[in-house]
Amino acid sequence: YLQNYHNFMVFLSIFIGELLILVYETNNLKKKKEVFYRKVFLISMSSGTVFWLLDQKLCSYVKNYQLHAYWHITTGISIFCGLKILN
């Protein structure tokens, strides 16, 4: 159990760190297109994080809603927008 918890905490720390770096690096965008992609990135990543947390903490109550699948979808949108910003 502790090994799984440790692996999860390492994953979560790296994931949050990368998000914070991306948000920090894109804070001073000027072009309308980049600002749009940043807003979509922040909204989709925020909602995806809520889906993921609900799925992790309330799995027995929300398993019929397939929140883990929504997490994958919103994370995919976020990654696409993040890459569009960085291009």
All heavy atoms as an XYZ file, in Angstrom:
735
protein
N       0.822     -1.203      0.000
C       0.000      0.000      0.000
C       0.863      1.262      0.000
O       0.579      2.197     -0.731
C      -0.945     -0.022      1.196
C      -1.711      1.266      1.375
C      -2.799      1.549      0.567
C      -1.328      2.195      2.321
C      -3.499      2.736      0.714
C      -2.023      3.381      2.485
C      -3.110      3.641      1.677
O      -3.796      4.814      1.818
N       1.908      1.288      0.808
C       2.750      2.473      0.892
C       3.487      2.743     -0.408
O       3.685      3.895     -0.778
C       3.739      2.355      2.050
C       3.136      2.476      3.438
C       4.203      2.263      4.506
C       2.466      3.816      3.630
N       3.892      1.682     -1.111
C       4.575      1.867     -2.391
C       3.631      2.513     -3.410
O       4.030      3.413     -4.142
C       5.105      0.529     -2.923
C       5.851      0.658     -4.221
C       7.121      1.509     -4.089
O       7.773      1.511     -3.062
N       7.446      2.235     -5.129
N       2.377      2.058     -3.455
C       1.399      2.663     -4.365
C       1.151      4.123     -4.007
O       1.027      4.966     -4.894
C       0.084      1.889     -4.336
C       0.187      0.567     -5.040
O       1.083      0.342     -5.851
N      -0.721     -0.326     -4.711
N       1.061      4.408     -2.722
C       0.853      5.781     -2.272
C       2.052      6.649     -2.650
O       1.882      7.769     -3.127
C       0.618      5.806     -0.759
C       0.389      7.191     -0.217
C      -0.830      7.832     -0.411
C       1.393      7.864      0.474
C      -1.049      9.104      0.077
C       1.181      9.138      0.967
C      -0.037      9.756      0.767
O      -0.246     11.018      1.237
N       3.247      6.121     -2.459
C       4.461      6.856     -2.818
C       4.489      7.141     -4.321
O       4.777      8.263     -4.738
C       5.699      6.056     -2.398
C       6.982      6.679     -2.845
N       7.488      7.822     -2.264
C       7.834      6.335     -3.839
C       8.617      8.152     -2.876
N       8.850      7.262     -3.831
N       4.192      6.139     -5.136
C       4.176      6.329     -6.589
C       3.141      7.369     -6.995
O       3.388      8.200     -7.872
C       3.889      5.014     -7.300
C       5.017      4.027     -7.176
O       6.139      4.385     -6.839
N       4.714      2.770     -7.423
N       1.994      7.327     -6.354
C       0.939      8.291     -6.649
C       1.384      9.701     -6.291
O       1.168     10.646     -7.046
C      -0.337      7.919     -5.894
C      -1.405      8.961     -5.993
C      -2.121      9.128     -7.170
C      -1.688      9.793     -4.924
C      -3.098     10.100     -7.272
C      -2.658     10.764     -5.017
C      -3.360     10.913     -6.194
N       2.017      9.865     -5.145
C       2.462     11.192     -4.713
C       3.562     11.730     -5.632
O       3.594     12.926     -5.919
C       2.934     11.159     -3.258
C       1.807     10.903     -2.269
S       0.367     11.982     -2.470
C       1.037     13.555     -2.037
N       4.440     10.871     -6.109
C       5.467     11.295     -7.061
C       4.799     11.764     -8.346
O       5.112     12.838     -8.875
C       6.480     10.164     -7.334
C       7.367     10.501     -8.514
C       7.310      9.884     -6.093
N       3.858     10.977     -8.856
C       3.126     11.354    -10.069
C       2.415     12.692     -9.874
O       2.514     13.594    -10.712
C       2.106     10.277    -10.449
C       1.054     10.756    -11.401
C       1.344     10.924    -12.742
C      -0.221     11.068    -10.958
C       0.379     11.393    -13.627
C      -1.187     11.528    -11.823
C      -0.882     11.686    -13.162
N       1.700     12.824     -8.771
C       0.928     14.036     -8.525
C       1.834     15.256     -8.396
O       1.523     16.324     -8.931
C       0.075     13.864     -7.260
C      -0.913     14.972     -6.954
C      -1.937     15.113     -8.065
C      -1.602     14.702     -5.637
N       2.959     15.106     -7.733
C       3.898     16.219     -7.571
C       4.464     16.675     -8.913
O       4.535     17.876     -9.192
C       5.044     15.821     -6.645
O       4.548     15.500     -5.379
N       4.860     15.730     -9.744
C       5.397     16.067    -11.072
C       4.317     16.714    -11.927
O       4.556     17.712    -12.606
C       5.998     14.828    -11.752
C       7.253     14.375    -10.996
C       6.321     15.095    -13.219
C       7.783     13.035    -11.427
N       3.124     16.166    -11.888
C       1.999     16.673    -12.674
C       1.680     18.116    -12.282
O       1.567     19.002    -13.132
C       0.787     15.763    -12.463
C      -0.418     16.139    -13.264
C      -0.444     15.946    -14.632
C      -1.533     16.666    -12.646
C      -1.563     16.284    -15.375
C      -2.652     17.004    -13.372
C      -2.667     16.815    -14.745
N       1.549     18.377    -10.996
C       1.243     19.726    -10.524
C       2.386     20.676    -10.844
O       2.164     21.817    -11.264
C       0.923     19.717     -9.020
C      -0.413     19.026     -8.788
C       0.907     21.129     -8.444
C      -0.743     18.772     -7.335
N       3.619     20.213    -10.683
C       4.777     21.047    -11.009
C       4.793     21.466    -12.465
O       5.037     22.633    -12.789
N       4.520     20.524    -13.357
C       4.489     20.852    -14.789
C       3.367     21.828    -15.104
O       3.543     22.737    -15.918
C       4.337     19.584    -15.613
C       5.580     18.723    -15.598
C       5.413     17.425    -16.352
O       4.273     17.069    -16.733
O       6.424     16.753    -16.576
N       2.222     21.665    -14.480
C       1.117     22.604    -14.699
C       1.481     24.005    -14.227
O       1.206     24.987    -14.913
C      -0.139     22.131    -13.975
C      -0.827     20.922    -14.548
C      -2.013     20.537    -13.673
C      -1.273     21.175    -15.969
N       2.084     24.097    -13.071
C       2.472     25.403    -12.551
C       3.510     26.081    -13.438
O       3.432     27.289    -13.675
C       3.001     25.275    -11.122
C       1.955     24.902    -10.074
C       2.622     24.656     -8.722
C       0.883     25.956     -9.976
N       4.445     25.304    -13.963
C       5.442     25.864    -14.883
C       4.762     26.388    -16.144
O       5.051     27.500    -16.593
C       6.518     24.813    -15.230
C       7.407     24.564    -14.007
C       7.359     25.255    -16.423
C       8.313     23.360    -14.151
N       3.833     25.613    -16.699
C       3.144     26.042    -17.920
C       2.319     27.300    -17.668
O       2.351     28.229    -18.467
C       2.263     24.920    -18.464
C       1.603     25.174    -19.798
C       2.640     25.457    -20.884
C       0.748     24.007    -20.206
N       1.613     27.337    -16.557
C       0.810     28.527    -16.234
C       1.719     29.736    -16.036
O       1.438     30.825    -16.545
C      -0.068     28.267    -14.988
C      -0.694     29.554    -14.479
C      -1.142     27.242    -15.303
N       2.817     29.572    -15.337
C       3.749     30.675    -15.104
C       4.367     31.170    -16.410
O       4.442     32.372    -16.650
C       4.855     30.225    -14.138
C       5.921     31.267    -13.932
C       5.684     32.366    -13.113
C       7.148     31.171    -14.573
C       6.662     33.335    -12.917
C       8.122     32.138    -14.392
C       7.873     33.211    -13.578
O       8.834     34.168    -13.407
N       4.804     30.247    -17.248
C       5.464     30.613    -18.500
C       4.514     31.281    -19.488
O       4.943     32.026    -20.356
C       6.098     29.380    -19.154
C       7.295     28.840    -18.418
C       8.470     29.795    -18.422
O       8.690     30.480    -19.432
O       9.164     29.858    -17.395
N       3.224     31.026    -19.371
C       2.262     31.599    -20.315
C       1.501     32.781    -19.719
O       0.498     33.214    -20.274
C       1.258     30.532    -20.786
O       0.536     30.030    -19.652
C       1.948     29.396    -21.496
N       1.969     33.310    -18.626
C       1.259     34.381    -17.928
C       1.214     35.691    -18.715
O       0.272     36.454    -18.593
C       1.886     34.617    -16.558
C       0.984     35.410    -15.650
O      -0.228     35.326    -15.751
N       1.580     36.167    -14.770
N       2.196     35.989    -19.546
C       2.271     37.272    -20.239
C       2.026     37.158    -21.743
O       2.711     37.796    -22.528
C       3.643     37.911    -19.986
C       3.848     38.244    -18.535
O       2.924     38.689    -17.876
N       5.037     38.011    -18.032
N       1.053     36.391    -22.120
C       0.749     36.231    -23.539
C       0.089     37.490    -24.083
O      -0.690     38.143    -23.404
C      -0.169     35.026    -23.749
C       0.412     33.678    -23.338
C      -0.644     32.602    -23.485
C       1.630     33.336    -24.162
N       0.385     37.806    -25.333
C      -0.148     39.021    -25.954
C      -1.137     38.725    -27.090
O      -2.108     39.433    -27.262
C       1.007     39.857    -26.520
C       2.046     40.230    -25.489
C       1.538     41.300    -24.547
C       2.651     41.798    -23.665
N       2.490     41.568    -22.276
N      -0.867     37.688    -27.865
C      -1.713     37.402    -29.027
C      -3.062     36.839    -28.584
O      -3.148     36.050    -27.646
C      -1.026     36.408    -29.948
C       0.275     36.922    -30.534
C       0.915     35.849    -31.392
C       2.288     36.284    -31.865
N       2.977     35.204    -32.566
N      -4.131     37.244    -29.297
C      -5.479     36.795    -28.952
C      -5.590     35.273    -28.996
O      -6.229     34.664    -28.146
C      -6.502     37.403    -29.904
C      -6.877     38.815    -29.595
C      -7.998     39.261    -30.500
C      -8.392     40.685    -30.187
N      -9.496     41.142    -31.020
N      -4.970     34.670    -30.008
C      -5.039     33.222    -30.162
C      -4.407     32.518    -28.960
O      -4.967     31.559    -28.422
C      -4.337     32.807    -31.452
C      -4.413     31.341    -31.770
C      -3.847     31.083    -33.150
C      -2.605     30.245    -33.002
N      -2.002     29.864    -34.257
N      -3.263     33.014    -28.516
C      -2.586     32.415    -27.372
C      -3.394     32.600    -26.092
O      -3.474     31.696    -25.259
C      -1.198     33.013    -27.203
C      -0.240     32.636    -28.304
C       1.076     33.383    -28.211
O       1.127     34.439    -27.539
O       2.048     32.919    -28.817
N      -4.009     33.756    -25.923
C      -4.836     34.026    -24.743
C      -6.036     33.077    -24.735
O      -6.397     32.513    -23.690
C      -5.280     35.502    -24.703
C      -6.300     35.745    -23.604
C      -4.069     36.408    -24.524
N      -6.644     32.872    -25.903
C      -7.778     31.948    -26.014
C      -7.359     30.539    -25.601
O      -8.033     29.894    -24.798
C      -8.328     31.942    -27.445
C      -9.313     30.837    -27.692
C     -10.612     30.942    -27.224
C      -8.930     29.692    -28.376
C     -11.523     29.919    -27.443
C      -9.839     28.669    -28.601
C     -11.134     28.791    -28.128
N      -6.248     30.054    -26.149
C      -5.791     28.706    -25.822
C      -5.430     28.582    -24.346
O      -5.643     27.538    -23.729
C      -4.605     28.294    -26.691
C      -5.001     27.867    -28.077
C      -4.459     28.493    -29.195
C      -5.912     26.851    -28.285
C      -4.817     28.100    -30.470
C      -6.288     26.456    -29.546
C      -5.733     27.087    -30.646
O      -6.089     26.695    -31.901
N      -4.895     29.634    -23.756
C      -4.560     29.592    -22.329
C      -5.830     29.488    -21.491
O      -5.890     28.742    -20.519
C      -3.766     30.826    -21.919
C      -3.310     30.767    -20.466
C      -2.393     31.945    -20.129
N      -1.754     31.761    -18.849
C      -2.256     32.197    -17.695
N      -3.403     32.853    -17.681
N      -1.612     31.991    -16.568
N      -6.872     30.236    -21.850
C      -8.131     30.163    -21.111
C      -8.752     28.773    -21.224
O      -9.210     28.211    -20.228
C      -9.113     31.225    -21.618
C      -8.763     32.620    -21.186
C      -9.750     33.629    -21.731
C      -9.346     35.031    -21.348
N     -10.237     36.043    -21.909
N      -8.761     28.227    -22.435
C      -9.302     26.885    -22.625
C      -8.470     25.874    -21.838
O      -9.011     24.956    -21.214
C      -9.368     26.509    -24.120
C      -9.770     25.057    -24.310
C     -10.330     27.422    -24.853
N      -7.139     26.054    -21.857
C      -6.261     25.169    -21.099
C      -6.617     25.197    -19.616
O      -6.789     24.155    -18.983
C      -4.796     25.585    -21.290
C      -3.851     24.908    -20.341
C      -3.403     23.626    -20.596
C      -3.434     25.546    -19.189
C      -2.550     22.990    -19.712
C      -2.579     24.927    -18.301
C      -2.139     23.643    -18.568
N      -6.726     26.388    -19.045
C      -6.999     26.510    -17.614
C      -8.368     25.953    -17.238
O      -8.510     25.264    -16.223
C      -6.876     27.964    -17.169
C      -5.460     28.539    -17.219
C      -5.490     30.039    -16.945
C      -4.559     27.832    -16.235
N      -9.372     26.213    -18.065
C     -10.725     25.714    -17.784
C     -10.770     24.195    -17.892
O     -11.311     23.508    -17.013
C     -11.752     26.358    -18.727
C     -11.912     27.834    -18.383
C     -13.098     25.639    -18.662
C     -12.670     28.646    -19.420
N     -10.196     23.646    -18.960
C     -10.260     22.191    -19.136
C      -9.408     21.468    -18.105
O      -9.810     20.423    -17.582
C      -9.862     21.793    -20.561
O      -8.536     22.160    -20.835
N      -8.250     22.009    -17.753
C      -7.425     21.348    -16.751
C      -8.075     21.436    -15.374
O      -8.043     20.484    -14.606
C      -6.020     21.948    -16.725
C      -5.077     21.187    -15.826
S      -4.939     19.405    -16.153
C      -4.074     19.419    -17.700
N      -8.696     22.567    -15.072
C      -9.380     22.709    -13.780
C     -10.555     21.746    -13.672
O     -10.708     21.054    -12.660
C      -9.872     24.141    -13.590
O      -8.794     25.032    -13.595
N     -11.375     21.701    -14.705
C     -12.522     20.787    -14.656
C     -12.051     19.331    -14.665
O     -12.617     18.485    -13.973
C     -13.490     21.062    -15.808
O     -12.848     20.898    -17.047
N     -11.008     19.033    -15.415
C     -10.466     17.679    -15.423
C      -9.936     17.274    -14.060
O     -10.103     16.127    -13.634
N      -9.311     18.202    -13.363
C      -8.803     17.918    -12.019
C      -9.957     17.632    -11.065
O      -9.883     16.717    -10.242
C      -7.951     19.093    -11.511
O      -6.869     19.289    -12.420
C      -7.409     18.829    -10.125
N     -11.042     18.384    -11.187
C     -12.226     18.128    -10.352
C     -12.784     16.738    -10.668
O     -13.107     15.966     -9.752
C     -13.293     19.224    -10.556
C     -14.611     18.840     -9.903
C     -12.792     20.547    -10.022
N     -12.910     16.385    -11.951
C     -13.383     15.052    -12.332
C     -12.505     13.965    -11.722
O     -12.993     12.976    -11.189
C     -13.407     14.870    -13.857
C     -14.411     15.724    -14.565
C     -14.150     16.204    -15.832
C     -15.630     16.059    -13.993
C     -15.058     16.983    -16.518
C     -16.553     16.841    -14.661
C     -16.269     17.304    -15.919
N     -11.208     14.168    -11.823
C     -10.262     13.168    -11.349
C     -10.345     13.020     -9.826
O     -10.358     11.905     -9.315
C      -8.856     13.550    -11.791
C      -7.821     12.572    -11.393
C      -7.588     11.348    -11.956
C      -6.876     12.729    -10.345
N      -6.547     10.744    -11.309
C      -6.093     11.568    -10.321
C      -6.619     13.739     -9.433
C      -5.064     11.395     -9.408
C      -5.593     13.565     -8.530
C      -4.838     12.397     -8.528
N     -10.391     14.142     -9.111
C     -10.483     14.074     -7.654
C     -11.781     13.415     -7.200
O     -11.783     12.601     -6.271
C     -10.358     15.472     -7.047
C      -8.968     16.083     -7.088
C      -9.012     17.547     -6.663
C      -7.997     15.296     -6.220
N     -12.876     13.762     -7.841
C     -14.146     13.121     -7.506
C     -14.085     11.626     -7.764
O     -14.569     10.821     -6.958
C     -15.297     13.749     -8.303
C     -15.725     15.143     -7.894
C     -16.748     15.697     -8.880
C     -16.290     15.144     -6.486
N     -13.491     11.246     -8.877
C     -13.362      9.833     -9.217
C     -12.491      9.100     -8.202
O     -12.780      7.972     -7.817
C     -12.783      9.688    -10.621
C     -12.767      8.256    -11.101
O     -13.825      7.603    -11.041
O     -11.688      7.789    -11.532
N     -11.417      9.733     -7.733
C     -10.514      9.110     -6.769
C     -11.147      9.002     -5.374
O     -11.009      7.980     -4.719
C      -9.209      9.913     -6.659
C      -8.354      9.860     -7.880
C      -7.802      8.465     -8.117
O      -7.272      7.839     -7.222
N      -7.939      7.997     -9.336
N     -11.795     10.044     -4.939
C     -12.298     10.096     -3.565
C     -13.701      9.530     -3.391
O     -14.045      9.060     -2.313
C     -12.267     11.545     -3.042
C     -10.883     12.144     -3.007
C      -9.991     11.368     -2.079
C      -8.597     11.958     -2.056
N      -7.661     11.147     -1.306
N     -14.526      9.614     -4.423
C     -15.925      9.175     -4.319
C     -16.254      8.097     -5.343
O     -17.367      8.045     -5.868
C     -16.854     10.375     -4.511
C     -16.645     11.554     -3.569
C     -17.501     12.733     -3.989
C     -16.940     11.153     -2.135
N     -15.294      7.231     -5.613
C     -15.434      6.266     -6.695
C     -16.714      5.435     -6.590
O     -17.417      5.233     -7.568
C     -14.217      5.346     -6.735
S     -14.237      4.197     -8.113
N     -17.032      4.949     -5.410
C     -18.208      4.083     -5.273
C     -19.517      4.830     -5.541
O     -20.515      4.219     -5.907
C     -18.244      3.460     -3.872
O     -18.292      4.462     -2.892
N     -19.492      6.150     -5.397
C     -20.703      6.938     -5.622
C     -20.828      7.459     -7.057
O     -21.931      7.679     -7.542
C     -20.744      8.140     -4.669
C     -20.709      7.754     -3.216
C     -19.560      7.964     -2.467
C     -21.809      7.173     -2.608
C     -19.519      7.606     -1.124
C     -21.779      6.803     -1.271
C     -20.622      7.026     -0.540
O     -20.582      6.667      0.773
N     -19.710      7.700     -7.713
C     -19.746      8.356     -9.027
C     -19.270      7.459    -10.167
O     -19.114      7.933    -11.281
C     -18.906      9.652     -9.017
C     -19.464     10.656     -8.027
C     -17.449      9.367     -8.747
N     -19.091      6.162     -9.915
C     -18.528      5.302    -10.963
C     -19.420      5.198    -12.193
O     -18.931      4.998    -13.290
C     -18.188      3.928    -10.422
C     -19.361      3.115     -9.954
C     -18.887      1.800     -9.398
C     -20.055      1.075     -8.763
N     -19.627     -0.147     -8.114
N     -20.719      5.395    -12.047
C     -21.620      5.333    -13.201
C     -21.483      6.544    -14.119
O     -21.953      6.519    -15.251
C     -23.077      5.198    -12.747
C     -23.342      3.858    -12.109
O     -22.662      2.874    -12.403
N     -24.313      3.811    -11.218
N     -20.852      7.600    -13.646
C     -20.693      8.811    -14.441
C     -19.421      8.810    -15.295
O     -19.206      9.726    -16.081
C     -20.691     10.053    -13.535
C     -21.996     10.238    -12.818
C     -22.076     10.033    -11.451
C     -23.146     10.604    -13.503
C     -23.276     10.194    -10.785
C     -24.343     10.770    -12.849
C     -24.406     10.558    -11.483
O     -25.589     10.718    -10.830
N     -18.576      7.803    -15.129
C     -17.351      7.662    -15.927
C     -16.485      8.921    -15.885
O     -16.017      9.406    -16.910
C     -17.698      7.295    -17.371
C     -18.513      6.033    -17.523
C     -17.748      4.795    -17.089
O     -16.565      4.701    -17.331
N     -18.431      3.876    -16.438
N     -16.277      9.455    -14.691
C     -15.508     10.686    -14.557
C     -14.056     10.510    -14.974
O     -13.422     11.462    -15.429
C     -15.584     11.204    -13.118
C     -16.970     11.637    -12.656
C     -16.919     12.122    -11.212
C     -17.534     12.708    -13.557
N     -13.536      9.299    -14.847
C     -12.156      9.066    -15.278
C     -12.029      9.286    -16.793
O     -11.035      9.841    -17.256
C     -11.709      7.653    -14.908
C     -10.252      7.424    -15.110
N      -9.319      7.829    -14.181
C      -9.559      6.867    -16.133
C      -8.120      7.519    -14.636
N      -8.230      6.938    -15.811
N     -13.049      8.900    -17.540
C     -13.040      9.132    -18.992
C     -13.083     10.626    -19.298
O     -12.377     11.103    -20.195
C     -14.219      8.423    -19.647
N     -13.887     11.366    -18.549
C     -13.932     12.818    -18.738
C     -12.590     13.456    -18.395
O     -12.183     14.431    -19.011
C     -15.048     13.456    -17.904
C     -16.420     13.150    -18.434
C     -17.325     12.408    -17.685
C     -16.820     13.593    -19.684
C     -18.588     12.114    -18.166
C     -18.072     13.314    -20.185
C     -18.952     12.571    -19.420
O     -20.188     12.288    -19.907
N     -11.912     12.895    -17.399
C     -10.578     13.384    -17.053
C      -9.641     13.222    -18.240
O      -8.887     14.127    -18.573
C     -10.033     12.650    -15.828
C      -8.630     13.033    -15.513
C      -8.221     14.182    -14.909
C      -7.446     12.303    -15.822
N      -6.847     14.195    -14.803
C      -6.351     13.044    -15.366
C      -7.208     11.079    -16.427
C      -5.044     12.621    -15.494
C      -5.904     10.646    -16.557
C      -4.842     11.419    -16.096
N      -9.689     12.071    -18.905
C      -8.833     11.858    -20.072
C      -9.161     12.854    -21.185
O      -8.259     13.389    -21.839
C      -8.978     10.426    -20.596
C      -8.187      9.428    -19.830
N      -6.831      9.305    -19.961
C      -8.566      8.507    -18.921
C      -6.402      8.350    -19.174
N      -7.435      7.847    -18.519
N     -10.432     13.097    -21.405
C     -10.848     14.026    -22.464
C     -10.364     15.446    -22.155
O      -9.761     16.108    -23.000
C     -12.378     13.997    -22.640
C     -12.806     12.640    -23.211
C     -12.853     15.146    -23.526
C     -14.296     12.384    -23.138
N     -10.618     15.913    -20.937
C     -10.219     17.282    -20.602
C      -8.699     17.431    -20.544
O      -8.169     18.474    -20.905
C     -10.839     17.728    -19.260
O     -10.502     16.787    -18.234
C     -12.344     17.846    -19.369
N      -7.997     16.389    -20.124
C      -6.537     16.442    -20.121
C      -6.014     16.498    -21.554
O      -5.066     17.239    -21.842
C      -5.954     15.227    -19.381
O      -6.478     15.215    -18.062
C      -4.452     15.289    -19.319
N      -6.642     15.746    -22.456
C      -6.246     15.797    -23.860
C      -6.441     17.180    -24.455
O      -5.579     17.692    -25.175
N      -7.562     17.811    -24.138
C      -7.813     19.178    -24.603
C      -6.767     20.120    -24.034
O      -6.231     20.979    -24.741
C      -9.241     19.629    -24.218
C     -10.277     18.823    -24.997
C      -9.433     21.120    -24.445
C     -11.700     18.975    -24.486
N      -6.448     19.949    -22.768
C      -5.451     20.810    -22.125
C      -4.078     20.649    -22.758
O      -3.379     21.642    -22.989
C      -5.358     20.485    -20.634
O      -6.573     20.762    -20.006
N      -3.692     19.436    -23.025
C      -2.393     19.199    -23.656
C      -2.352     19.820    -25.042
O      -1.371     20.467    -25.420
C      -2.084     17.695    -23.705
C      -1.831     17.173    -22.293
C      -0.891     17.397    -24.608
C      -1.770     15.671    -22.189
N      -3.429     19.669    -25.809
C      -3.489     20.274    -27.138
C      -3.334     21.786    -27.038
O      -2.532     22.389    -27.773
C      -4.821     19.916    -27.809
C      -5.045     20.631    -29.097
C      -4.434     20.204    -30.253
C      -5.872     21.751    -29.143
C      -4.621     20.878    -31.456
C      -6.079     22.424    -30.328
C      -5.456     21.981    -31.486
N      -4.078     22.415    -26.117
C      -4.000     23.866    -25.974
C      -2.624     24.304    -25.490
O      -2.083     25.312    -25.950
C      -5.082     24.361    -25.014
S      -6.741     24.203    -25.695
N      -2.051     23.541    -24.567
C      -0.714     23.867    -24.084
C       0.318     23.827    -25.195
O       1.185     24.696    -25.303
N       0.217     22.832    -26.060
C       1.139     22.736    -27.184
C       0.911     23.864    -28.197
O       1.865     24.382    -28.791
C       1.026     21.376    -27.866
C       1.539     20.195    -27.036
C       1.206     18.886    -27.742
C       3.017     20.318    -26.777
N      -0.343     24.251    -28.410
C      -0.632     25.370    -29.321
C      -0.040     26.675    -28.773
O       0.432     27.504    -29.533
C      -2.138     25.529    -29.539
C      -2.792     24.386    -30.280
C      -2.284     24.256    -31.689
C      -3.003     25.162    -32.614
N      -2.648     25.031    -34.007
N      -0.065     26.843    -27.471
C       0.514     28.047    -26.863
C       2.013     28.056    -27.055
O       2.611     29.090    -27.376
C       0.170     28.103    -25.356
C      -1.316     28.321    -25.148
C       0.972     29.212    -24.675
C      -1.771     28.091    -23.717
N       2.641     26.922    -26.865
C       4.097     26.845    -26.898
C       4.666     26.867    -28.311
O       5.869     27.071    -28.486
C       4.576     25.603    -26.151
C       4.258     25.590    -24.667
C       4.660     24.271    -24.054
C       4.912     26.741    -23.946
N       3.848     26.653    -29.311
C       4.333     26.666    -30.701
C       4.625     28.049    -31.175
O       4.192     29.010    -31.089
C       3.350     26.018    -31.654
C       3.576     24.524    -31.682
O       4.629     24.047    -31.335
N       2.561     23.818    -32.073
